[in-house]
Amino acid sequence: MKKPAIVYSNVWEDPELNRVSLNVQPGDSVLSITSGGCNSLCLLLENPSKVVSIDFNPAQIALLEFKKAAISLLDYDDFLGVLGVEFYNKPTKHTPEKRIQLYKSFRDKLPGEARSFWDENESIIGSGVFMSGKVEKFFALYRWILGKLYNYDDIEKLFFQPDLESQWKYYRSIKIKRWRFLNRSLLNRFVLSLVKGGHSFAQVEDPDLSENLNRKIDRAMKNLYNPDNFFMALMLLGKHFKPESMSPYLLEKNYPLLKKNIDRLETYYGILTDVLKKYGPSSFDRLNLSNIFEWMDNSTFNGVIREAIALSKPRARLAYRYTLARPRELDSSNLEKLQYEPELSKKLFNQDRAFIYESFHAFQLK
Ligand SMILES: C[S@@+](CC[C@H](N)C(=O)[O-])C[C@H]1O[C@@H](n2cnc3c(N)ncnc32)[C@H](O)[C@@H]1O
């Protein structure tokens, strides 16, 4: 059997969209897709009674358990240090040996499967788990080639423009044809299928993925100020640009609350069908479904939505998104139960800092 591997060491989805659309209330129970664990951790900051974070890839669960144990037991500097979170132009204090030593300080607190995973993958801890997923390594390759096509200083200047207008002007002034060439060579269906698995693109109709992503990068350069966009910094610099611009669960000001609530996080290896068996119907107030529907055909999609509805309490809120695929259609029995919120969805989509997405969808159970 193939050994589980981390695909996403970060969630490349804007947590602000979940915060606003799900509008978690104190005491709510939340179901959340794990991926890199970031957004499940961000939802803990809303003071729910619990967040059940699920994933069908055990490596993603092991990653979130690692983050959870680090939050429980380490101070803020060591938390960022053990993850290998880095900042532009700031050398990190934590050596690979120090990271492994910190891991050993909380290793015994990990559940058995997560402990075995990390014992087998200690080298990942040494080099920093934060940018260790297949997707993050792909971005490292992307950056490396970008550095060959350009003088890297020219890319870094994208983070030093005084305002959005200058940023857009500057972006248009660098030799954009080279960047387009890179996107054609790397951001195409063949290469992306190797990174994310071919199934991810089963429902994608756009014949030209690189042109699709060119449009999205252009839109981000035009509308989102890079120094404040940690997604752009992680993609182009491979690190955060500044300490104030990170996912909320990584911010120092939020660390005491995160630590206080961390025991309200449960991880669960499985899919919604398993969650329904374990937790029973009507057990969640809020559901963050990430982009799990990306590859599903309409009938599978509607089946999973039925499970999500079964898991939901009355008036529950749900959110999901698509990266490249067109949205699937809700069938009549699902439509009867779910109220779509088109204006909120569109407004949030337009402010999405994780600029690669095609659409965002917020619903409330009727
Ligand atoms: C849907 S993927 C998308 C990742 C996200 N867009 C990002 O950029 O971080 C997120 C995670 O969901 C998991 N996943 C996908 N479909 C799932 C399902 N039906 N049930 C549970 N986990 C699922 C994958 O293993 C992956 O770790």
The ligand as an SDF file (V2000), in Angstrom:
LIG
                    3D

 27 29  0  0  0  0  0  0  0  0999 V2000
  -10.5940   19.2250   -0.8930 C   0  0  0  0  0  0  0  0  0  0  0  0
   -8.8540   19.3630   -0.6120 S   0  0  0  0  0  0  0  0  0  0  0  0
   -8.6360   20.9970   -1.0700 C   0  0  0  0  0  0  0  0  0  0  0  0
   -7.5540   21.7160   -0.4610 C   0  0  0  0  0  0  0  0  0  0  0  0
   -7.6950   23.1870   -0.4460 C   0  0  0  0  0  0  0  0  0  0  0  0
   -8.3940   23.7540   -1.5420 N   0  0  0  0  0  0  0  0  0  0  0  0
   -6.3980   23.8200   -0.2280 C   0  0  0  0  0  0  0  0  0  0  0  0
   -5.9170   24.4520   -1.1360 O   0  0  0  0  0  0  0  0  0  0  0  0
   -5.8780   23.6480    0.8620 O   0  0  0  0  0  0  0  0  0  0  0  0
   -8.7420   19.4420    1.1170 C   0  0  0  0  0  0  0  0  0  0  0  0
   -8.6090   18.1490    1.8140 C   0  0  0  0  0  0  0  0  0  0  0  0
   -9.8250   17.4690    1.7130 O   0  0  0  0  0  0  0  0  0  0  0  0
   -9.5980   16.0810    1.7480 C   0  0  0  0  0  0  0  0  0  0  0  0
  -10.8100   15.5240    1.1640 N   0  0  0  0  0  0  0  0  0  0  0  0
  -11.2280   15.6320   -0.1140 C   0  0  0  0  0  0  0  0  0  0  0  0
  -12.4410   15.0880   -0.2600 N   0  0  0  0  0  0  0  0  0  0  0  0
  -12.8180   14.6490    0.9690 C   0  0  0  0  0  0  0  0  0  0  0  0
  -13.9760   14.0090    1.4880 C   0  0  0  0  0  0  0  0  0  0  0  0
  -14.9860   13.7220    0.6970 N   0  0  0  0  0  0  0  0  0  0  0  0
  -14.0080   13.7070    2.8020 N   0  0  0  0  0  0  0  0  0  0  0  0
  -12.9730   13.9990    3.6130 C   0  0  0  0  0  0  0  0  0  0  0  0
  -11.8400   14.6070    3.1890 N   0  0  0  0  0  0  0  0  0  0  0  0
  -11.7700   14.9300    1.8840 C   0  0  0  0  0  0  0  0  0  0  0  0
   -8.2970   15.8960    1.0120 C   0  0  0  0  0  0  0  0  0  0  0  0
   -7.6050   14.7570    1.4700 O   0  0  0  0  0  0  0  0  0  0  0  0
   -7.5370   17.1780    1.3510 C   0  0  0  0  0  0  0  0  0  0  0  0
   -6.6310   16.9980    2.3870 O   0  0  0  0  0  0  0  0  0  0  0  0
  1  2  1  0
  2  3  1  0
  2 10  1  0
  3  4  1  0
  4  5  1  0
  5  6  1  0
  5  7  1  0
  7  8  2  0
  7  9  1  0
 10 11  1  0
 11 12  1  0
 11 26  1  0
 12 13  1  0
 13 14  1  0
 13 24  1  0
 14 15  1  0
 14 23  1  0
 15 16  2  0
 16 17  1  0
 17 18  1  0
 17 23  2  0
 18 19  1  0
 18 20  2  0
 20 21  1  0
 21 22  2  0
 22 23  1  0
 24 25  1  0
 24 26  1  0
 26 27  1  0
M  CHG  2   2   1   9  -1
M  END
$$$$
